[in-house]
């Protein structure tokens, strides 16, 4: 994943990230954790995206994660954003590789 940014919505925000499938199977679900720093405070949010159509191995595209939270005041670019869990089209899943 690279460059996650948040855009406010009416009851939450949308988190947009560039995702590349480095696995050998089509990717159908991604769980992410993003951290933001704003007004001298850190805030982390978790989100899930179900990919339609699935993301084939070696391919990249922008993925939109929607976070519904009435008090979500997050906006701008995340200081840290990484996948925590991956789900595949065949019904299997894995914890995402550690972030270096």
C-alpha positions in Angstrom: 0.0 0.0 0.0 1.1 3.5 -0.6 -0.2 7.0 0.2 -3.4 6.8 2.1 -5.4 10.0 2.3 -8.7 10.8 4.0 -11.6 12.9 2.7 -14.5 13.8 5.0 -17.9 12.4 4.3 -21.2 13.3 5.9 -21.0 10.6 8.7 -17.4 9.6 8.5 -14.7 9.7 5.9 -13.3 7.9 2.9 -9.8 6.5 3.0 -8.2 6.2 -0.4 -5.0 4.1 -0.9 -3.0 2.7 -3.8 -2.8 -1.1 -3.5 -0.7 -3.6 -5.3 -1.4 -7.3 -5.0 2.0 -9.0 -4.3 0.4 -12.4 -3.7 -0.1 -15.3 -6.1 -4.0 -15.3 -5.7 -6.7 -12.8 -6.6 -7.3 -10.4 -3.6 -11.0 -9.9 -2.6 -10.7 -8.2 0.8 -8.2 -5.9 2.6 -8.2 -4.8 6.2 -6.1 -1.6 6.9 -4.9 0.5 9.8 -4.2 4.2 9.2 -2.7 6.7 11.6 -3.1 10.4 11.4 -1.6 13.3 13.3 -3.7 16.4 13.7 -4.0 19.1 16.3 -1.1 17.6 18.3 -2.9 14.2 18.6 -2.6 10.8 17.0 -5.6 9.0 15.8 -5.8 5.5 14.3 -8.6 4.0 12.4 -9.3 0.5 11.0 -11.3 -0.2 7.9 -12.1 -3.0 5.5 -12.6 -3.0 1.7 -14.3 -5.8 -0.3 -12.9 -5.6 -3.8 -15.2 -5.8 -6.7 -13.8 -6.8 -9.1 -11.0 -8.7 -7.3 -7.4 -7.5 -7.7 -5.3 -10.0 -9.6 -1.8 -10.9 -8.7 0.8 -8.2 -9.8 -1.9 -5.6 -10.5 -2.4 -2.2 -8.8 -5.3 0.2 -8.3 -6.8 2.7 -6.0 -9.0 1.2 -3.3 -11.6 3.2 -1.3 -12.2 2.3 2.4 -15.3 4.0 3.9 -15.2 4.7 7.7 -18.6 5.5 9.2 -18.1 7.4 12.4 -20.2 10.4 13.4 -17.2 12.1 15.2 -14.6 11.4 12.5 -12.6 14.6 11.9 -9.8 12.9 10.1 -8.6 14.5 6.8 -5.4 14.7 4.8 -2.6 12.2 4.3 -2.0 9.4 6.8 1.4 9.4 8.5 1.2 5.6 8.5 -1.1 3.2 6.5 -0.7 -0.5 6.1 -2.7 -3.7 5.5 -3.3 -5.9 8.5 -5.2 -8.8 6.9 -5.8 -10.1 3.3 -8.7 -12.2 2.0 -8.5 -14.1 -1.3 -11.1 -15.1 -3.9 -10.7 -18.8 -3.0 -12.0 -18.1 0.5 -8.6 -18.3 2.3 -7.0 -15.4 4.1 -3.6 -14.3 5.6 -2.2 -11.8 8.0 -0.5 -9.2 5.9 3.3 -9.2 5.8 5.0 -7.0 8.5 5.6 -3.4 7.5 9.3 -2.4 7.3 
